[in-house]
């Protein structure tokens, strides 16, 4: 039976709660200036609402959200993001992983662990990965799918947007790949930072090579990410075939550039181990368009 997995990312929810002066210190001061002068213009709550409404109308079995719900890590932003997640669906139908903005500064870097717990919890208690306050990666089994959620969210210095998994999380990730392969499941990996391709040093996943090495040993069927705010399709080596690595644009960006304008993907997954099928459809606003419609499609497997 076909399974419809939807994917959106980087909503950067707005309007942003008004920060207090005491909260605009260090990295937040830089980020707030950037938001007011540039970034805020690229994120529309009205467009995001329209995109989500279209997604709900089209329907899905499960939804993956790959991070950056908040902007400056303000305490009030996490409650706003919780309400947004609830608007998408209950925790058993929506799986999310945090992005670098969700751990923007050290003082609030772990707030999402408690406030968004229904959306980042595995089906079973996970082994301690060494990440304070959380047990990433998590594993969720949905139909024939195994959804593995990773956290690359770490607080960084101003002008940096890097991510890191860490050795403990990578070891557990590889173990989950192995056991779900033995269960003959279609393995979907959720991660915020793209683990493939060339990126600026200030925004890379610092242990991307270790991630790719784990996939090269144990394989995966699909890797989904955000972070870059554009449509991306890359591949990394697996033990039997290349693995598709797919990014989506920011879901709140009303721009009309085909690779940048807000969009979501739906992956229709069927077949069985050794003979999986996966077709992708992207929905957003095409160049010069006024309504949300299918803008691209691809046969992945």
Secondary structure, 3 states (H helix, E strand, C coil): CCEEEEEEECCCCCCCCCCCHHHCCCHHHHHHHHHHHCHHHHCCHHHHHHHHHHHHHHCCCEEEECCCCCCCCCHHHHHHHHHHHHHHCCCCCEEECCCHHHHCCHHHCCHHHHHCHHHCCCCCCCCCCCCCCCCCCEEEEECCEEEEECCCCCCCCCCCCCECCCHHHHHHHHHHHHHHHHCCCEEEEECCCCCCCCCCHHHCECCHHHHHHHHHHHCCCEEEECCCCCCEEEEECCCCCCEEEEECCECCCCCCCCCCCCEEEEEEEECCCCCCEEEEEEEECCCCCCCCEEEEEEECC
